[in-house]
Amino acid sequence: MRDAEGFPVLDIREGACTFCGACTAACETGALVAGRAFPWRAAANDACLSKNAVQCRICEDHCDAQAIRFRLLPGGCSEPQFDAERCTGCGACAQPCPAGAISLHPFTPQPLMETRPC
């Protein structure tokens, strides 16, 4: 799929990435390299049904990596919590979302903090 300017686009609404490598093989520019960590992670916006007091956990049900949990909030709402370390960025959670509230965002792992004795 390409955008209006002709650039390739990953549309996770079409289905989850299986990490088969076909996109890296087809990439003519070298922007995608096999074996490099996928720099995207899932997040939900305010359209999320659970954030709006509607019982929904479909994203959690579709996450094979078990990277989504829900934190209960006052007033009958709950908020999806995405574990960036477990999330693979595959998008399996986004396609079944009835509100279209989940999208992928750039992710840069934070370096581990060096611990020093007191």
C-alpha positions in Angstrom: 0.0 0.0 0.0 1.2 3.5 -0.8 0.2 7.0 0.4 -0.8 9.9 -1.8 2.9 10.8 -2.3 3.8 7.2 -3.3 5.5 6.2 -0.1 4.9 2.7 1.3 2.5 2.6 4.3 2.0 -0.1 6.9 -1.7 -0.3 7.4 -2.3 -2.5 10.5 -6.0 -2.3 10.0 -5.6 -4.8 7.2 -4.2 -7.4 9.6 -1.3 -8.1 11.9 2.3 -8.2 10.7 3.6 -11.8 10.8 7.2 -10.8 10.5 7.6 -13.0 7.5 10.3 -10.7 6.0 8.5 -10.0 2.7 8.6 -6.3 3.2 12.4 -6.3 3.8 12.9 -8.4 0.7 10.8 -6.0 -1.4 12.3 -2.7 0.0 14.2 -1.1 -2.7 15.7 1.7 -0.6 17.2 -0.4 2.2 15.0 1.4 4.8 13.9 -2.0 6.1 16.6 -4.4 7.1 16.0 -8.1 8.1 16.9 -8.8 11.7 16.6 -5.2 12.9 14.2 -4.7 15.8 10.8 -3.3 14.7 10.7 0.3 16.0 6.9 0.6 16.5 4.7 -0.1 19.5 0.9 0.0 20.0 -1.0 2.6 22.0 -4.7 3.5 22.4 -6.2 6.9 22.0 -9.2 8.4 23.9 -11.7 6.7 21.5 -10.9 3.4 23.3 -14.3 2.0 24.5 -12.8 0.9 27.9 -11.7 4.4 28.5 -15.3 5.5 28.0 -16.9 3.0 30.4 -17.8 0.4 27.8 -16.7 -3.1 28.6 -14.2 -4.1 25.9 -11.0 -6.2 26.0 -10.8 -7.3 22.4 -7.3 -5.9 22.0 -6.0 -7.8 25.0 -7.7 -11.0 23.6 -5.8 -10.7 20.3 -2.4 -9.9 21.8 -0.3 -13.1 21.5 2.6 -11.4 23.3 0.3 -10.6 26.3 1.5 -7.0 26.2 -1.9 -5.4 27.1 -3.4 -5.2 30.5 -6.2 -3.0 31.8 -6.0 -0.7 34.9 -9.3 0.0 36.6 -10.2 3.6 37.0 -12.9 5.4 39.0 -16.3 5.7 37.4 -16.4 2.3 35.7 -13.7 3.0 33.2 -10.5 1.1 32.6 -7.3 2.1 30.7 -5.3 -0.2 28.5 -1.7 -0.4 29.5 0.7 -1.5 26.8 4.0 -3.1 27.9 6.6 -1.7 25.4 9.0 -4.5 26.3 6.6 -7.2 25.4 4.8 -5.5 22.5 6.2 -6.6 19.1 4.4 -3.9 17.1 2.6 -6.5 15.0 -0.7 -4.6 15.2 -2.9 -7.7 16.0 -4.6 -5.6 18.6 -5.5 -2.8 16.2 -7.4 -4.6 13.5 -10.3 -6.0 15.7 -10.7 -2.7 17.8 -14.3 -1.7 17.2 -13.4 2.0 17.9 -10.3 2.1 15.7 -8.5 3.5 18.8 -5.2 1.6 18.5 -2.3 2.7 16.3 1.4 2.2 16.2 3.9 4.8 17.3 7.7 5.1 17.1 9.5 3.4 19.9 13.1 3.9 21.0 14.2 1.7 23.9 15.7 3.5 26.8 19.2 2.5 27.8 19.4 0.7 31.1 20.4 3.0 34.0 23.8 2.1 35.5 23.4 1.3 39.2 26.1 2.4 41.6 26.6 1.5 45.2 25.7 4.2 47.7 
